[in-house]
Amino acid sequence: MKRMGALEWGLLLTLAGLWGGTFLFQKVALAALPLFTVLLVRVVLATAALGMTLVATGHRLPAPGRAWLAFAIMATLNNVIPFSLILWGQTRIASGLAAILNACVPLFTAVLAHFLTRDERLTPRRIAGVLVGLAGVVWMIGPDSLGGLGADVLAQLAVLTAGISYAFAGIFGRRFAGSPPLVTATGQVSAAAVLTLPLALAADRPWALAMPGPQVWLALLGLAIISTALGYVVYFRILATAGATNLLLVTLLMPAIAVALGSSVLGERLAPRHLGGMVLIAAGLAVIDGRILPVLAHTVGPKPPQRREAP
């Protein structure tokens, strides 16, 4: 797995901050608007913001052709499918729990990258990390599933499925490494807007909806500008230099922000098992990453005997 320097870690922390508020923004917007309308407004506003930035900086989108097919595939995997599943899930579970479940993305990426890439193979250590992380998922969902697949369990599974889609997107997105991040982000979000429009028109009939209040519009602007426009420019910048598995470690950093915002703004409370599952997911990712293990071994391992000097 590629090593990240100080710049990549700084960008990863920046992306965690940009994406950490996504679950709060979505929860506020979903209180007043249906699922596909929230998704459509998010990607349309983000497309407008990125398009103006593209013109101002002198960049251009590629001509119609294979590049736009790649944008459409990336938009489907990275926007339409996961955004829809997470938005639906958030109508039934807390925003903090959705963020914790979303932290499984690197686990899925580690498995998929083994079969779909040549340079991010599974090793015994990484397999152990995946198993520890999946144990965290089972711990979080297991007690609910004993009573049958109720709405909460299906919502949690929807968020996990969104994570699998994000994992495929991270691997597919490696092909954009030679393209400016602003161009790739604009192309992807533009394609997402085109793909989402018929879904919103057919499912939600947005022209018949009541005009949302200022709080909802602020949440939508936060989703579009902070979480989507700025977020995906940073996303593709990290992907180009650090690789898919490193990039998607950002989902481990996001839950702390999402839980803090959900608790302070929405008054949400998570069960102890959710936090316990988060600890296991974090442990699994630490094992997959591998960098912390030598440090711990050096810190807590047996110290070599000290030589005593002859008097």
C-alpha positions as CSV (number, residue, x, y, z in Angstrom):
1,M,0.0,0.0,0.0
2,K,1.3,3.5,-0.9
3,R,2.7,5.5,2.0
4,M,1.2,8.9,2.7
5,G,3.3,12.0,3.5
6,A,2.4,15.0,5.6
7,L,0.6,16.6,2.6
8,E,-1.6,13.6,2.0
9,W,-2.4,13.2,5.7
10,G,-3.3,16.9,5.8
11,L,-5.6,16.6,2.8
12,L,-7.2,13.4,4.4
13,L,-7.9,15.3,7.6
14,T,-9.3,18.2,5.5
15,L,-11.6,15.8,3.6
16,A,-12.8,14.3,6.9
17,G,-13.8,17.7,8.0
18,L,-15.6,18.5,4.7
19,W,-17.4,15.2,4.7
20,G,-18.0,14.9,8.5
21,G,-21.0,17.3,8.4
22,T,-22.6,15.4,5.5
23,F,-24.8,13.2,7.7
24,L,-26.0,16.3,9.7
25,F,-26.9,18.2,6.6
26,Q,-28.7,15.2,5.1
27,K,-30.7,14.7,8.3
28,V,-31.9,18.3,8.3
29,A,-32.8,18.3,4.6
30,L,-34.6,15.0,4.8
31,A,-36.9,16.4,7.5
32,A,-38.5,18.6,4.8
33,L,-37.7,17.1,1.4
34,P,-37.9,13.5,-0.1
35,L,-34.8,11.5,-0.9
36,F,-34.2,12.0,-4.6
37,T,-35.0,15.7,-4.4
38,V,-32.3,16.2,-1.8
39,L,-29.9,14.2,-4.0
40,L,-30.8,16.2,-7.1
41,V,-30.5,19.6,-5.4
42,R,-27.2,18.5,-3.9
43,V,-25.6,17.5,-7.2
44,V,-27.1,20.4,-9.3
45,L,-25.8,23.1,-6.9
46,A,-22.4,21.4,-6.7
47,T,-22.3,21.2,-10.5
48,A,-23.0,24.9,-10.7
49,A,-20.3,25.8,-8.1
50,L,-17.7,23.5,-9.8
51,G,-18.6,24.7,-13.3
52,M,-18.1,28.4,-12.3
53,T,-14.8,27.5,-10.7
54,L,-13.8,25.5,-13.8
55,V,-14.4,28.6,-16.0
56,A,-12.6,30.9,-13.6
57,T,-9.5,28.8,-13.5
58,G,-9.3,28.2,-17.3
59,H,-9.9,24.5,-17.2
60,R,-12.1,22.7,-19.7
61,L,-14.2,19.5,-19.6
62,P,-13.4,16.9,-22.2
63,A,-15.4,16.6,-25.4
64,P,-18.2,14.0,-25.5
65,G,-16.8,10.5,-25.7
66,R,-15.2,7.8,-23.6
67,A,-14.3,10.3,-20.9
68,W,-18.0,11.0,-20.2
69,L,-18.8,7.3,-20.1
70,A,-16.2,7.0,-17.3
71,F,-17.7,10.1,-15.6
72,A,-21.2,8.4,-15.7
73,I,-19.8,5.2,-14.2
74,M,-18.0,7.1,-11.5
75,A,-21.1,9.1,-10.8
76,T,-23.2,6.0,-10.5
77,L,-20.8,4.3,-8.1
78,N,-19.7,7.4,-6.1
79,N,-22.9,9.5,-6.0
80,V,-26.2,8.1,-7.2
81,I,-26.1,4.6,-5.6
82,P,-24.4,5.4,-2.3
83,F,-26.1,8.8,-1.8
84,S,-29.5,7.3,-2.4
85,L,-28.9,4.3,0.0
86,I,-27.5,6.5,2.8
87,L,-30.2,9.1,2.5
88,W,-32.8,6.3,2.7
89,G,-31.0,4.8,5.6
90,Q,-30.9,8.1,7.5
91,T,-34.7,8.3,7.4
92,R,-34.6,5.4,9.9
93,I,-31.3,5.5,11.8
94,A,-29.2,8.2,13.5
95,S,-26.7,10.3,11.5
96,G,-23.9,9.2,13.8
97,L,-24.7,5.5,13.3
98,A,-24.8,6.0,9.5
99,A,-21.3,7.6,9.7
100,I,-20.0,4.7,11.8
101,L,-21.4,2.1,9.3
102,N,-19.8,4.1,6.5
103,A,-16.4,3.6,8.2
104,C,-16.5,0.1,6.8
105,V,-15.6,1.4,3.3
106,P,-11.8,0.7,3.7
107,L,-12.6,-2.9,4.7
108,F,-14.6,-3.5,1.6
109,T,-11.9,-1.7,-0.5
110,A,-9.2,-3.9,0.9
111,V,-11.1,-7.1,-0.2
112,L,-12.1,-5.7,-3.6
113,A,-8.7,-4.3,-4.4
114,H,-7.2,-7.7,-4.0
115,F,-9.2,-9.1,-6.9
116,L,-9.4,-5.9,-9.0
117,T,-5.9,-4.5,-8.8
118,R,-2.3,-5.7,-9.0
119,D,-0.7,-3.4,-6.5
120,E,-3.1,-3.6,-3.5
121,R,-3.1,-7.3,-2.6
122,L,-4.5,-8.9,0.5
123,T,-1.9,-10.3,3.0
124,P,-2.5,-12.3,6.2
125,R,-2.2,-9.1,8.2
126,R,-4.8,-7.4,6.0
127,I,-7.1,-10.4,6.1
128,A,-6.9,-10.3,9.9
129,G,-7.8,-6.6,9.8
130,V,-10.8,-7.2,7.6
131,L,-12.1,-9.9,10.0
132,V,-11.7,-7.7,13.0
133,G,-13.5,-4.8,11.3
134,L,-16.3,-7.0,10.1
135,A,-16.6,-8.3,13.7
136,G,-17.4,-4.7,14.6
137,V,-20.1,-4.5,12.0
138,V,-21.7,-7.8,13.4
139,W,-21.5,-6.4,16.9
140,M,-23.4,-3.3,15.9
141,I,-26.1,-4.9,13.9
142,G,-26.3,-8.4,15.5
143,P,-28.7,-7.7,18.5
144,D,-31.2,-6.0,16.2
145,S,-31.2,-8.8,13.7
146,L,-32.4,-11.3,16.3
147,G,-35.9,-9.9,16.0
148,G,-36.0,-10.2,12.2
149,L,-35.1,-7.8,9.5
150,G,-36.9,-4.8,10.7
151,A,-36.6,-1.2,9.3
152,D,-33.5,-0.3,11.4
153,V,-31.6,-3.4,10.3
154,L,-32.5,-2.8,6.6
155,A,-31.4,0.8,6.9
156,Q,-28.1,-0.3,8.4
157,L,-27.6,-2.8,5.6
158,A,-28.4,-0.1,3.1
159,V,-25.6,2.1,4.4
160,L,-23.2,-0.8,4.3
161,T,-24.2,-1.5,0.7
162,A,-23.4,2.1,0.0
163,G,-20.0,1.5,1.4
164,I,-19.4,-1.3,-1.1
165,S,-20.4,1.1,-3.9
166,Y,-17.9,3.6,-2.6
167,A,-15.2,0.9,-2.6
168,F,-15.8,0.1,-6.2
169,A,-15.7,3.8,-7.0
170,G,-12.4,4.3,-5.3
171,I,-10.9,1.5,-7.3
172,F,-12.5,2.6,-10.6
173,G,-11.5,6.2,-10.0
174,R,-7.8,5.3,-10.2
175,R,-8.1,5.8,-14.0
176,F,-8.5,9.6,-13.4
177,A,-5.0,10.0,-11.9
178,G,-3.7,12.0,-14.8
179,S,-6.6,14.4,-14.9
180,P,-6.8,17.7,-12.9
181,P,-9.0,17.0,-9.7
182,L,-11.2,19.9,-10.5
183,V,-12.0,18.6,-14.0
184,T,-12.7,15.1,-12.7
185,A,-14.9,16.3,-9.8
186,T,-16.9,18.5,-12.2
187,G,-17.4,15.8,-14.8
188,Q,-18.5,13.3,-12.1
189,V,-21.0,15.6,-10.4
190,S,-22.4,16.8,-13.7
191,A,-23.0,13.2,-14.8
192,A,-24.6,12.6,-11.4
193,A,-27.0,15.5,-11.9
194,V,-28.1,14.1,-15.3
195,L,-28.6,10.6,-13.9
196,T,-30.5,11.9,-10.9
197,L,-32.9,14.2,-12.7
198,P,-35.3,11.5,-14.1
199,L,-35.3,9.7,-10.7
200,A,-36.4,12.8,-8.8
201,L,-39.0,13.8,-11.4
202,A,-40.6,10.4,-11.4
203,A,-40.4,9.5,-7.7
204,D,-40.8,12.9,-5.9
205,R,-42.7,15.3,-8.3
206,P,-40.6,18.1,-6.9
207,W,-42.7,20.8,-8.5
208,A,-45.6,19.9,-6.2
209,L,-43.5,20.2,-3.0
210,A,-43.7,23.1,-0.5
211,M,-40.8,25.5,-0.6
212,P,-38.4,24.6,2.2
213,G,-37.4,27.0,4.9
214,P,-34.0,28.8,5.4
215,Q,-32.6,26.0,7.6
216,V,-33.2,23.4,5.0
217,W,-31.6,25.6,2.3
218,L,-28.5,26.1,4.4
219,A,-28.3,22.3,4.9
220,L,-28.6,21.8,1.1
221,L,-25.9,24.5,0.4
222,G,-23.7,22.7,3.0
223,L,-24.2,19.4,1.2
224,A,-23.5,20.9,-2.2
225,I,-20.6,23.3,-1.6
226,I,-18.8,21.8,1.4
227,S,-19.5,18.1,1.2
228,T,-19.7,17.7,-2.6
229,A,-17.9,20.5,-4.6
230,L,-15.0,21.0,-2.3
231,G,-15.0,17.5,-1.0
232,Y,-14.6,15.8,-4.4
233,V,-11.8,18.1,-5.5
234,V,-9.8,17.0,-2.4
235,Y,-11.0,13.4,-3.0
236,F,-9.5,13.2,-6.5
237,R,-6.3,14.9,-5.4
238,I,-5.7,12.3,-2.7
239,L,-6.7,9.4,-5.0
240,A,-4.1,10.5,-7.6
241,T,-1.2,10.3,-5.2
242,A,-2.2,8.0,-2.3
243,G,-4.3,5.3,-3.8
244,A,-7.8,4.0,-3.2
245,T,-7.2,2.2,0.1
246,N,-5.4,5.1,1.8
247,L,-8.0,7.6,0.5
248,L,-11.0,5.7,1.9
249,L,-9.4,5.7,5.4
250,V,-11.1,9.1,5.6
251,T,-14.3,7.2,6.5
252,L,-12.7,6.2,9.7
253,L,-12.1,9.8,10.7
254,M,-15.6,11.0,9.8
255,P,-17.7,9.3,12.5
256,A,-16.2,11.3,15.3
257,I,-17.3,14.5,13.6
258,A,-20.7,13.1,12.6
259,V,-21.4,11.8,16.1
260,A,-20.4,15.1,17.7
261,L,-22.6,17.1,15.4
262,G,-25.5,14.6,15.7
263,S,-25.3,14.7,19.5
264,S,-24.9,18.5,19.9
265,V,-27.2,19.7,17.1
266,L,-29.8,16.9,16.8
267,G,-29.7,15.5,20.3
268,E,-29.0,12.0,18.9
269,R,-27.7,9.2,21.3
270,L,-25.9,6.1,20.3
271,A,-26.0,2.8,22.1
272,P,-22.8,1.5,23.7
273,R,-22.6,-1.3,21.2
274,H,-22.3,1.2,18.3
275,L,-19.3,2.8,19.9
276,G,-17.8,-0.6,20.7
277,G,-18.3,-1.6,17.1
278,M,-16.5,1.6,16.0
279,V,-13.5,0.6,18.2
280,L,-13.3,-2.8,16.4
281,I,-13.6,-1.2,13.0
282,A,-10.8,1.2,14.0
283,A,-8.7,-1.7,15.2
284,G,-9.3,-3.6,11.9
285,L,-8.2,-0.6,9.9
286,A,-5.1,-0.1,12.0
287,V,-4.1,-3.7,11.3
288,I,-4.8,-3.3,7.6
289,D,-2.8,-0.1,7.5
290,G,0.1,-1.8,9.3
291,R,2.0,1.4,10.2
292,I,0.9,1.5,13.8
293,L,1.9,-2.1,14.6
294,P,5.7,-1.6,14.5
295,V,5.3,1.5,16.7
296,L,3.2,-0.4,19.3
297,A,5.7,-3.3,19.2
298,H,8.5,-1.0,19.9
299,T,6.7,0.9,22.6
300,V,5.2,-2.0,24.6
301,G,7.6,-4.9,23.6
302,P,10.3,-6.2,25.8
303,K,13.3,-4.0,26.1
304,P,16.8,-5.3,25.3
305,P,18.9,-5.9,28.5
306,Q,21.1,-3.0,29.4
307,R,24.8,-3.6,29.5
308,R,26.4,-2.9,32.8
309,E,29.8,-1.3,32.6
310,A,32.6,-2.8,34.6
311,P,33.6,-0.8,37.6
